[in-house]
């Protein structure tokens, strides 16, 4: 059975959802189970060079999103809550996580598939601009009585429509299906990204009143009859932590709320670009003049592990291995290089309980400019959730 639901906190069709707004959905289907990985989020996009004056972008406007992740760009944080057991997942910096997965796992030709076209993804940077522009109807202009051509398009252009498959735990599952009878309603909430994160470009920087609206927002999913004998549901999950480095030697230490964690993946961004409306805030930049990265943690037998990497190619390879351990089986070094990205990280080769220990990563660089040009560091810890 196909289901389509509107947000619990739906807004007027005029205002739409805008930056910093939260969108809440409640999924429920009596005597049924959620078909694995069938959730989709559909919405129309309107982008404005001047939101207050209702001035839409044009074909020449220099405003776009990260072309490799498409409509995922508009969302910053996701929360998934099960009625019977509470909050099970919170993902921060979601768009960056999607870009890391995409850049490492998808070749250019994959972007031409209908699956990714529906999400508004594309090969070229400018695809992130074109996908936001209004689409004219497929009709011919009429001839006026005087023989001239009258534009028949005025007022008939349609908004860009996107349909994404959110990379949240209940959409990255295996094993049994989610039983609504057993677990109750499923609440999924998402925050709309700030304008300078979702979009970037010269016209965005030049217009302080630029903005976007997400309209006709709906969530779709498929359900099957509940036979009452579903096995355990296993879900890939992610926990994000962000920090800043402004010295040649830095240590990031944190207790991670994951009882079954098997990898950490890392990406970087110059701090000034996070708030720049001109730069792509989802870019996967290199760590400048990196001389080493070192991981410190205890394994499943409480043996203390120190893992140090110094070679750049080795750092990249270990980062890609970590992404592979997070549930992606199409990771390839050729993809990350062709997509102009850099990723670090480490796969643990086992599941660790990081709730009872501090996990540390030490960064070292020979660049003295790190003090004047700090780097944001994004750590994404991959793990597994289990639901009865």
C-alpha positions in Angstrom: 0.0 0.0 0.0 1.2 3.5 -0.9 0.9 6.2 1.7 1.3 10.0 1.4 1.3 12.3 4.4 1.6 16.0 4.9 3.6 17.6 7.7 2.0 17.6 11.2 3.0 21.3 11.4 2.1 22.2 7.8 2.3 25.8 6.7 0.4 27.9 4.2 1.1 27.4 0.5 2.1 31.0 0.3 4.8 31.0 3.0 6.2 27.5 2.5 8.9 26.2 4.8 12.0 28.4 5.0 15.4 28.4 6.5 15.5 27.2 10.2 12.0 25.9 10.0 11.3 22.4 11.3 9.1 19.9 9.4 7.5 17.1 11.4 5.9 13.9 10.0 4.1 11.1 11.8 4.0 7.8 10.0 1.5 5.2 11.1 -0.4 2.3 9.5 -2.4 -0.1 11.6 -1.7 -3.8 11.1 1.1 -3.1 8.6 4.9 -2.9 8.4 7.0 -0.3 6.7 8.6 -1.6 3.6 12.3 -1.4 3.9 13.9 1.8 2.7 10.8 3.1 1.0 10.5 6.6 2.5 10.7 9.6 0.2 10.4 13.3 0.8 8.8 15.3 -2.0 8.7 19.1 -2.3 8.7 22.0 -4.7 11.4 24.6 -4.5 11.2 28.4 -5.0 14.4 30.4 -4.8 14.3 34.2 -4.5 17.0 36.9 -5.0 14.7 39.1 -2.8 12.3 37.1 -0.6 10.6 40.2 0.8 9.9 41.6 -2.7 8.9 38.2 -4.1 11.6 38.4 -6.8 12.4 34.9 -8.2 15.8 33.8 -9.6 16.2 33.9 -13.4 18.2 31.9 -15.9 21.2 34.1 -15.3 21.1 34.2 -11.5 24.3 32.9 -9.9 22.6 30.9 -7.1 22.7 27.1 -6.8 23.2 24.2 -4.6 25.8 21.4 -4.3 25.1 19.6 -7.6 26.2 16.2 -6.3 23.6 16.0 -3.5 20.7 17.9 -5.1 17.6 18.4 -2.8 19.4 17.0 0.2 21.1 20.4 0.4 18.0 22.0 1.9 18.1 20.0 5.1 20.5 20.3 8.1 19.4 18.0 10.9 17.2 14.9 11.0 15.6 13.3 14.0 13.9 9.9 14.1 11.7 8.9 17.0 9.9 5.6 17.7 6.8 5.8 19.8 7.6 2.7 21.9 11.3 3.5 22.6 11.9 7.3 22.0 14.5 9.1 20.0 16.8 6.6 18.2 18.8 8.9 15.8 19.9 12.5 15.4 21.9 13.5 12.4 23.6 16.9 12.3 25.3 18.5 9.2 23.3 16.1 7.1 24.1 17.6 3.7 27.8 17.2 4.3 27.4 13.6 5.2 25.4 13.0 2.0 28.2 14.7 0.0 30.8 12.5 1.6 28.9 9.4 0.7 28.1 10.6 -2.8 31.6 11.8 -3.7 33.2 8.5 -2.6 30.6 6.1 -4.0 29.0 7.5 -7.2 30.7 7.9 -10.6 29.6 10.7 -12.9 27.4 8.4 -15.1 25.3 7.5 -12.1 24.0 11.0 -11.9 22.1 10.4 -15.2 19.9 7.7 -13.6 16.2 8.5 -12.9 16.8 7.9 -9.2 19.3 10.7 -8.9 17.7 13.0 -11.5 14.5 12.9 -9.3 16.7 14.2 -6.4 17.9 17.1 -8.5 21.5 15.8 -8.7 23.8 16.4 -11.7 27.4 16.1 -13.0 28.2 19.8 -13.6 28.4 22.5 -11.0 25.9 24.5 -13.0 23.4 21.7 -12.7 22.9 23.0 -9.2 21.7 26.3 -10.7 19.5 25.0 -13.5 17.6 22.5 -11.3 16.3 25.5 -9.2 14.9 27.4 -12.1 11.2 27.4 -13.1 10.2 25.1 -15.9 8.1 26.4 -18.8 5.3 24.2 -20.1 5.8 22.1 -23.2 3.5 24.2 -25.5 4.1 26.3 -28.6 3.5 30.1 -28.5 0.4 31.2 -30.4 0.3 33.5 -33.4 -1.5 36.7 -32.6 -4.0 38.1 -35.0 -1.5 40.5 -36.4 1.0 37.7 -37.2 3.3 38.4 -34.3 4.2 35.8 -31.7 2.6 36.1 -28.3 4.5 34.5 -25.4 2.1 31.9 -24.1 4.4 31.0 -21.1 3.6 33.9 -18.8 2.3 32.8 -15.5 2.4 29.1 -16.5 5.9 28.1 -15.5 6.1 25.4 -12.8 8.5 25.2 -9.8 11.3 22.8 -9.6 10.0 19.5 -8.0 12.4 17.2 -6.1 12.0 13.8 -4.5 14.7 12.6 -2.2 15.3 9.4 -0.3 16.5 10.5 3.1 19.6 8.8 4.4 18.2 8.2 7.9 18.4 5.0 9.9 14.9 3.7 9.0 15.7 4.2 5.3 19.0 2.3 5.6 17.8 -0.9 7.2 18.1 -4.6 6.8 16.6 -7.7 8.4 13.0 -7.3 9.6 10.6 -4.5 8.7 9.3 -1.8 11.1 6.1 -3.0 12.6 3.6 -0.2 13.5 1.7 -2.6 15.8 4.8 -3.5 17.8 6.6 -0.1 17.8 3.9 2.4 17.4 4.0 5.5 15.2 7.2 6.7 13.7 8.0 10.4 14.0 10.5 11.9 11.5 11.5 15.6 11.9 13.9 17.6 9.8 15.3 21.2 10.0 15.6 23.4 6.9 19.1 24.5 6.4 20.1 28.2 6.6 20.1 29.9 3.2 23.9 30.3 3.1 24.3 26.5 3.7 21.7 25.2 1.4 22.7 27.5 -1.5 25.7 29.6 -2.6 26.8 31.9 -5.4 27.6 35.5 -6.3 23.9 36.6 -6.4 23.3 35.1 -3.0 26.2 37.0 -1.6 25.1 40.2 -3.2 21.5 40.0 -1.9 21.1 39.8 1.8 17.3 39.3 1.4 17.7 36.2 -0.8 15.9 33.1 0.4 14.0 29.9 -0.5 10.7 28.3 0.1 9.8 24.6 0.2 6.2 24.1 -0.8 3.8 21.1 -1.2 6.0 19.1 1.1 4.9 15.5 1.5 6.4 12.3 2.8 5.6 9.0 1.0 6.2 5.4 2.1 5.1 1.9 1.3 3.6 -0.6 3.7 2.9 -4.3 3.7 0.6 -6.4 5.8 2.0 -7.3 9.3 2.3 -11.1 9.6 3.3 -10.6 13.3 6.6 -12.5 13.0 9.1 -9.9 11.8 12.7 -10.5 12.9 14.9 -7.8 14.4 15.3 -4.7 12.4 18.9 -3.7 11.9 19.7 -0.1 10.8 22.8 1.8 9.7 23.1 5.0 11.7 25.5 8.0 11.9 26.4 10.4 14.7 28.1 13.7 13.7 30.5 15.8 15.8 31.9 19.2 14.7 35.0 20.9 16.0 37.5 23.6 15.0 41.3 23.4 14.6 43.4 26.6 14.8 46.8 25.3 15.8 49.5 23.1 14.2 48.7 20.3 16.7 45.2 19.7 17.8 43.3 17.0 19.7 39.6 16.3 19.4 38.2 14.1 22.1 34.6 13.1 22.6 32.3 10.6 24.1 30.1 9.3 21.2 26.5 8.1 21.9 26.8 4.9 20.0 26.9 1.4 21.6 27.8 -0.3 18.3 30.2 1.9 16.3 32.5 0.5 13.6 34.0 3.5 11.8 34.7 7.2 11.8 34.8 9.4 8.6 36.2 12.9 8.6 36.0 15.9 6.3 37.2 19.5 6.5 36.1 23.0 5.6 37.9 26.4 6.1 35.9 28.0 8.9 35.3 31.3 7.0 33.5 29.4 4.2 30.9 28.0 6.6 29.2 31.4 6.8 30.1 32.6 3.3 27.2 32.9 0.9 29.6 32.8 -2.0 31.3 29.5 -1.1 30.0 25.9 -1.1 29.7 25.0 2.6 29.4 21.3 1.7 32.9 21.2 0.0 35.2 18.4 1.1 38.4 20.3 1.4 41.9 19.0 2.1 43.6 19.6 5.4 46.5 22.0 4.7 50.0 20.5 4.8 48.8 17.6 7.0 51.8 15.7 8.5 49.8 13.1 10.5 46.5 12.0 11.9 46.3 9.7 14.9 43.3 7.8 16.4 43.3 6.8 20.1 40.6 4.5 21.6 40.0 1.2 23.3 39.0 -1.9 21.4 36.3 -4.4 22.4 38.7 -6.1 24.8 39.6 -2.8 26.5 43.0 -2.8 24.9 44.2 0.8 24.2 44.8 1.4 20.5 46.9 4.1 18.9 46.7 4.3 15.1 48.9 6.9 13.4 48.7 7.7 9.6 51.2 10.0 7.9 51.0 9.2 4.2 48.3 11.3 2.3 47.3 8.4 0.1 47.0 6.1 3.1 44.9 8.7 5.0 42.5 8.9 2.0 42.4 5.1 1.6 41.6 4.6 5.3 38.9 7.3 5.0 37.3 5.5 2.1 37.5 2.2 4.0 35.6 3.8 6.9 32.8 4.9 4.5 32.6 1.4 3.2 32.2 0.1 6.7 29.3 2.6 7.2 27.1 0.6 4.8 28.2 1.8 1.3 29.6 -1.0 -0.9 30.5 1.1 -4.0 33.3 3.2 -2.5 36.2 3.8 -5.0 39.2 6.1 -4.8 38.6 7.1 -8.4 35.2 8.5 -7.5 36.4 10.8 -4.7 39.2 12.2 -6.9 36.9 12.9 -9.8 34.5 14.6 -7.5 37.2 16.9 -6.1 36.9 15.7 -2.5 39.1 14.6 0.3 38.1 12.3 3.2 39.9 10.9 6.2 38.9 8.3 8.8 39.3 4.8 10.1 37.4 1.6 10.1 37.6 -0.3 13.4 37.1 -3.9 12.0 34.8 -4.5 15.0 31.9 -2.8 16.8 32.8 -0.7 19.8 30.8 0.8 22.6 31.9 4.5 22.5 29.4 5.6 25.2 31.8 4.3 27.9 35.0 5.8 26.6 36.4 8.9 25.0 37.4 8.7 21.4 40.3 11.0 20.4 41.7 12.1 17.1 45.0 14.1 16.9 45.8 16.3 13.9 49.1 17.7 13.0 50.1 20.2 10.2 53.2 22.0 9.2 51.2 25.0 8.0 51.6 28.1 10.3 48.5 29.6 8.5 46.1 27.3 10.4 46.0 30.0 13.2 44.7 32.7 10.9 42.6 30.3 8.7 41.1 27.7 11.1 39.5 24.6 9.8 36.2 23.1 10.8 36.5 19.3 11.3 33.4 17.1 10.8 33.6 13.6 12.3 30.8 11.2 11.4 30.7 8.0 13.5 29.0 5.1 11.8 27.3 2.3 13.6 24.4 0.0 13.9 21.0 0.2 15.7 18.8 -2.7 16.6 15.0 -2.6 16.9 12.9 -5.5 18.1 
